[in-house]
């Protein structure tokens, strides 16, 4: 980039203005266009709790996410937010 790399704050402002549902549709479409899953490919599922996503003084609970990862391609296939910490298989 001729004028340097955008700051963390600039990137955060851009992402905060995106329509998350539309972005997810575009992202999944792009992932499907560049990936080619082979028969027998291993897809790893992993659940994580996002650090500092809760409000200890209020009633905002921590955010739990489940991700699908194509191991041989080293590619995140998608992520979903789940209501509470649960089994990864149940989330998918």
Phi and psi in degrees as a GROMACS rama.xvg file:
@    title "Ramachandran Plot"
@    xaxis  label "Phi"
@    yaxis  label "Psi"
@TYPE xy
-61.4573  -29.5289  UNK-2
-105.869  15.6644  UNK-3
98.5288  175.977  UNK-4
-81.9138  136.276  UNK-5
-60.8192  148.441  UNK-6
-73.4651  164.856  UNK-7
-55.4313  -42.6465  UNK-8
-63.8582  -39.8597  UNK-9
-64.5197  -45.847  UNK-10
-62.8187  -41.2628  UNK-11
-62.2573  -40.9806  UNK-12
-63.5526  -41.9805  UNK-13
-62.5455  -49.5195  UNK-14
-65.8357  -32.1093  UNK-15
-68.8291  -21.2326  UNK-16
-93.0492  -6.44566  UNK-17
-77.3473  145.521  UNK-18
-76.7786  113.045  UNK-19
-63.1059  -37.6054  UNK-20
-67.4853  -43.4217  UNK-21
-66.8775  -40.1785  UNK-22
-61.5346  -42.55  UNK-23
-62.4111  -42.0413  UNK-24
-60.8012  -45.3877  UNK-25
-65.0347  -42.3293  UNK-26
-62.1432  -47.0992  UNK-27
-63.8872  -38.0477  UNK-28
-62.0568  -43.6448  UNK-29
-64.4385  -44.8865  UNK-30
-59.3031  -43.9536  UNK-31
-63.6644  -32.5725  UNK-32
-74.8928  -24.8992  UNK-33
-104.417  -8.1837  UNK-34
-109.098  154.117  UNK-35
-141.936  97.9643  UNK-36
-77.5979  130.533  UNK-37
-93.0728  158.812  UNK-38
-59.7692  132.093  UNK-39
84.9438  3.08838  UNK-40
-63.7473  140.738  UNK-41
-89.1099  125.473  UNK-42
-111.497  117.92  UNK-43
-93.414  137.745  UNK-44
-112.8  136.102  UNK-45
-144.271  130.178  UNK-46
-100.832  139.225  UNK-47
-139.576  149.313  UNK-48
-101.56  127.1  UNK-49
-74.4413  126.903  UNK-50
-63.3211  142.899  UNK-51
59.1326  25.8172  UNK-52
-95.3446  7.86151  UNK-53
-114.793  165.646  UNK-54
-120.767  105.406  UNK-55
-63.2102  -25.6248  UNK-56
-89.8821  -20.4006  UNK-57
-111.548  -154.688  UNK-58
-111.015  15.9454  UNK-59
-79.9056  116.787  UNK-60
-88.0409  163.652  UNK-61
-63.2762  149.005  UNK-62
-90.4275  130.971  UNK-63
-112.859  132.597  UNK-64
-124.881  148.907  UNK-65
-121.723  130.723  UNK-66
-116.113  147.52  UNK-67
-111.97  131.429  UNK-68
-129.648  123.846  UNK-69
-82.1117  107.962  UNK-70
-65.6911  -44.0085  UNK-71
-72.0265  -29.491  UNK-72
-91.4577  -10.3211  UNK-73
54.5204  53.9601  UNK-74
-135.698  129.077  UNK-75
-76.3793  121.965  UNK-76
-86.625  -24.6328  UNK-77
170.024  166.126  UNK-78
-140.907  145.111  UNK-79
-133.404  144.338  UNK-80
-85.3771  135.335  UNK-81
-114.883  154.612  UNK-82
-64.0948  -38.971  UNK-83
-148.694  166.586  UNK-84
-62.1765  118.309  UNK-85
-144.018  -178.855  UNK-86
-65.0675  135.409  UNK-87
-60.2204  -39.6197  UNK-88
-63.0272  -40.8082  UNK-89
-62.7823  -33.3007  UNK-90
-70.1841  -33.5157  UNK-91
